């Protein structure tokens, strides 16, 4: 499609480009007709996902709360019982 064809393309059509497939022309979907539209931020701004707040969240452990603590050294044990370094620790590979 040329730039001129794109400029006059029908407003309810779109070009989809998916991995492994050539781009193709498709009809647009009206999201207001979807059954879960009310959960989108397009419907109500309070539904917007706040990435900043999510990234700042920290786990808080109460003093009397029990938990399991696991220590991981990053090496992998083979079937023979020998230990090999993790992929990032191999030298000369």
ABEGO torsion letter per residue (X at the ends): XBAAAAAABBAABBBBBBBGBBBBBBBBBBAAABAAAAABAAABAAABBBAAAAAABBBBBBAABBBBBBBBAGBBBBAAGBBBBBAAABBGX
